[in-house]
């Protein structure tokens, strides 16, 4: 023992099914780096718990009474932008998965996710990284946002107007993010050091008021930028 105190990742687990909720809480609490600080049975309780405890991560079920997980995620993202939400869904490429991202979630996981993967996902999101592979996120957003864009988005966004706060290099990197490239791939494509890429990405997120990489991809599609990486 060195005497150093390690700050744990503070998590709220939200699910209307007591056994599911308790099971996920036990899984997460079993890890030395994670602490489940509270549980909630619906979205209203979740929003109140976040306001009271300010966790790092909320593990959020989607289908719940009183207030569902998507509505709760939207409120948490608006009121507590530093809190990250991971939504549990039944299928990885369905409307709930995309709806959770659109509402402000930083990741989605299948309810069938193995315990070790759930723990790793919480740690990954807490570190600011993406859980789903960038191309999977891009594919999901492309599938659900592109067909719906004319109906769902009353005010089309002008890419030049939105992106004029970025430098030319930052625009290149933003475009690469939208295409689903990882930091390493962006580094190779633009022949820049990984640390430089990371610095530019932090600047892009700050200038565009983006929560994370997922929401950068969503913005890219809202701006009509090409996101497909398939050949």
C-alpha positions in Angstrom: 0.0 0.0 0.0 1.3 3.4 -0.9 -1.2 5.4 1.1 -2.6 7.1 -2.1 -6.3 7.4 -2.4 -7.7 6.5 -5.8 -10.8 8.5 -6.8 -13.5 6.0 -7.8 -15.9 6.4 -10.7 -19.2 7.3 -9.1 -22.2 5.7 -10.8 -26.0 5.8 -10.5 -27.8 2.7 -11.8 -31.3 3.2 -13.2 -33.8 0.4 -14.0 -37.4 -0.2 -13.1 -36.7 -3.9 -12.6 -35.3 -4.4 -9.0 -33.4 -7.5 -9.9 -31.8 -6.0 -13.1 -30.9 -2.9 -11.1 -29.4 -4.8 -8.2 -27.5 -7.1 -10.5 -25.9 -4.3 -12.5 -25.1 -2.5 -9.2 -23.4 -5.6 -7.8 -21.4 -6.1 -11.0 -20.1 -2.5 -11.0 -19.4 -2.4 -7.3 -17.3 -5.5 -7.6 -14.6 -3.4 -9.3 -12.2 -1.5 -7.2 -12.3 1.6 -9.4 -16.1 2.0 -9.5 -18.6 2.9 -6.7 -22.4 2.7 -7.2 -23.5 5.7 -5.1 -27.3 5.4 -5.7 -30.0 3.5 -7.5 -33.2 4.7 -9.2 -36.3 3.0 -10.5 -37.5 5.5 -13.1 -36.4 8.6 -15.0 -37.8 11.1 -12.5 -35.8 9.4 -9.7 -32.7 9.4 -11.9 -32.9 13.1 -12.6 -33.3 13.9 -9.0 -30.5 11.6 -8.0 -28.1 13.2 -10.5 -29.0 16.7 -9.2 -28.3 15.5 -5.6 -25.1 13.5 -6.0 -23.5 14.6 -9.3 -22.2 11.2 -10.4 -19.6 10.6 -13.1 -21.7 8.1 -15.0 -25.4 7.1 -15.1 -26.3 3.6 -16.3 -29.8 4.2 -17.8 -32.5 1.7 -18.8 -34.7 2.9 -21.7 -38.2 1.6 -21.0 -39.4 2.7 -17.6 -42.6 4.1 -16.1 -43.2 7.7 -15.0 -40.4 8.9 -17.2 -38.5 6.8 -19.7 -34.7 6.7 -20.1 -34.6 8.9 -23.2 -36.4 11.7 -21.5 -34.3 11.4 -18.4 -31.1 11.3 -20.5 -32.2 14.5 -22.3 -32.8 16.4 -19.0 -29.5 15.2 -17.5 -27.5 16.2 -20.6 -29.1 19.6 -20.5 -28.8 20.2 -16.8 -25.5 18.4 -16.0 -23.3 18.4 -19.1 -20.4 16.9 -17.3 -22.4 13.8 -16.3 -22.0 10.9 -18.8 -25.0 8.6 -19.6 -24.7 5.0 -20.8 -28.0 3.7 -22.1 -29.0 0.0 -22.0 -30.8 -1.1 -25.1 -32.1 -4.4 -26.5 -30.7 -4.1 -30.0 -27.5 -2.2 -31.0 -28.9 -0.7 -34.2 -32.4 0.2 -33.3 -34.3 3.5 -32.7 -33.7 3.4 -29.0 -29.9 3.2 -29.5 -30.0 6.2 -31.8 -32.6 8.0 -29.7 -30.3 7.7 -26.7 -27.4 9.3 -28.6 -29.6 12.1 -29.9 -30.9 12.7 -26.3 -27.3 13.2 -25.1 -26.1 9.8 -24.1 -22.4 9.1 -24.6 -22.8 5.4 -25.3 -25.3 2.6 -25.6 -24.9 -1.0 -24.5 -26.9 -4.2 -25.1 -28.7 -5.5 -22.0 -27.0 -8.8 -22.8 -23.5 -7.2 -22.3 -21.2 -9.4 -20.3 -20.2 -8.2 -16.8 -16.6 -7.5 -17.7 -17.7 -5.5 -20.8 -20.1 -3.4 -18.7 -17.3 -2.6 -16.2 -15.0 -1.7 -19.1 -17.6 0.5 -20.8 -18.1 2.5 -17.6 -14.4 3.1 -17.3 -14.0 3.9 -21.0 -16.8 6.5 -21.0 -15.5 8.0 -17.7 -12.1 8.5 -19.4 -13.8 10.4 -22.2 -13.4 7.8 -24.9 -16.1 6.1 -27.1 -17.4 2.6 -26.3 -18.8 1.6 -29.6 -16.5 1.4 -32.5 -16.5 4.8 -34.4 -17.7 3.2 -37.6 -20.6 1.5 -35.8 -21.6 4.8 -34.3 -21.4 6.5 -37.7 -23.4 3.7 -39.3 -26.1 4.0 -36.7 -26.4 7.7 -37.0 -26.4 7.6 -40.8 -29.2 4.9 -40.7 -31.5 6.9 -38.5 -30.7 10.5 -39.0 -30.3 10.8 -42.8 -33.8 9.5 -43.8 -35.5 11.5 -41.0 -33.6 14.7 -41.4 -36.0 16.6 -43.6 -38.9 15.9 -41.3 -37.3 16.1 -37.9 -35.0 19.1 -38.2 -37.1 22.2 -38.7 -34.1 24.5 -39.1 -31.4 23.1 -41.4 -27.9 24.0 -40.3 -25.5 25.7 -42.6 -22.1 23.9 -42.4 -20.1 27.0 -43.2 -21.9 29.1 -40.6 -21.5 26.4 -37.9 -17.9 25.4 -38.7 -16.5 28.9 -39.3 -15.2 28.9 -35.8 -12.8 26.1 -36.7 -9.4 26.4 -38.3 -8.8 24.7 -41.6 -6.9 21.9 -39.8 -9.7 21.5 -37.3 -12.2 21.2 -40.1 -10.2 18.4 -41.6 -10.1 16.6 -38.3 -13.9 17.2 -37.7 -14.6 15.7 -41.1 -12.5 12.7 -40.2 -14.4 12.2 -37.0 -17.7 12.3 -38.9 -16.3 9.6 -41.2 -15.8 7.4 -38.2 -12.0 7.4 -38.1 -10.1 6.8 -34.9 -7.5 9.1 -33.5 -4.8 6.8 -34.8 -6.3 6.7 -38.3 -6.7 10.5 -38.3 -3.0 10.8 -37.2 -1.9 8.6 -40.1 -4.1 10.3 -42.7 -3.1 13.9 -41.7 0.5 13.0 -40.8 0.2 14.5 -37.3 1.3 13.3 -33.9 -1.5 11.6 -31.9 -1.0 14.2 -29.1 -1.6 17.0 -31.7 -4.8 15.2 -32.9 -6.1 14.9 -29.3 -5.4 18.6 -28.7 -7.2 19.6 -31.9 -10.2 17.4 -31.0 -10.5 19.0 -27.5 -10.4 22.4 -29.2 -13.1 21.4 -31.7 -15.4 20.1 -28.9 -15.0 23.3 -27.0 -15.6 25.6 -30.0 -18.7 23.6 -31.1 -20.0 23.0 -27.6 -19.9 19.2 -28.1 -20.1 16.7 -25.3 -18.0 14.1 -27.0 -17.1 12.3 -30.2 -20.6 10.7 -30.6 -22.2 14.1 -30.7 -19.6 15.4 -33.1 -20.7 12.6 -35.5 -24.4 13.6 -35.0 -23.6 17.2 -35.7 -21.7 16.2 -38.9 -24.8 14.4 -40.2 -27.1 17.3 -39.3 -24.8 19.5 -41.4 -25.1 17.1 -44.3 -21.5 16.0 -44.2 -20.6 12.5 -45.7 -20.1 10.0 -42.9 -19.9 6.7 -44.7 -16.6 4.8 -44.4 -17.6 1.8 -46.4 -15.9 1.0 -49.6 
